[in-house]
Amino acid sequence: VRLVESGGGLVQPGGSLRLSCAASGFTFSGYDMSWYRQAPGKERELVAVITSIGGSTNYADSVKGRFTISRDNAKNTVDLQMNSLKPEDTAVYYCYARRLYRYWGSGTQVTVSS
């Protein structure tokens, strides 16, 4: 099982980034997929989730209206489009799969700074 995140980097406040998570080794379409983040000195927190059936989405209040989660079951990928980024969005972002089993990616760093 592998979850590999990509797309992180350094961006100025107000900018955009698109994170992608490539999944392999399990039945991706049957799993709810999420993005979490962890800032230095803080607990890991849920950012966004997209369900396996129906593709319903839910977001943390802090990112509503700015972030969009999407999935492509044909490509086994889940993306996080992040717009209007703020310094407080700086964190390591993790991909997470949950159903019968739970899997984590190793994370990608996002830094929002001028």
Phi, psi and omega in degrees: 000132177221138168233116185240114179272150175209167175103355178289171179162194179260130180218150179281154175306138184089350181277184183229152171218153175236116176268147177227145178233120178260125184250147175205156175091003177208170182279088187307316186296340182269003185247138166290138182240141183223161166244132173242165174216155178220117177270157180305129178078004182239163177283155176293137183229150178286132178259309183202152179222146174227129186282161180286323182252120178089340178065032176293147183237156175211149187226152169295146181303327184291343183241357180303135180085350180243326183250149176224126177260141178213161180221153176232101184290340177285328182258355182059047179230151172228132184245158173227109175273122184242116180244164178049049185294147182239157177306327180288354173277353179299125183182171166271128182257132184241141172269142185218133178243135182219130166199249176293319176243170180232134183227144177240146167275178183268352172097157175222137185278132172240124179236123180249109186201148176266000000 
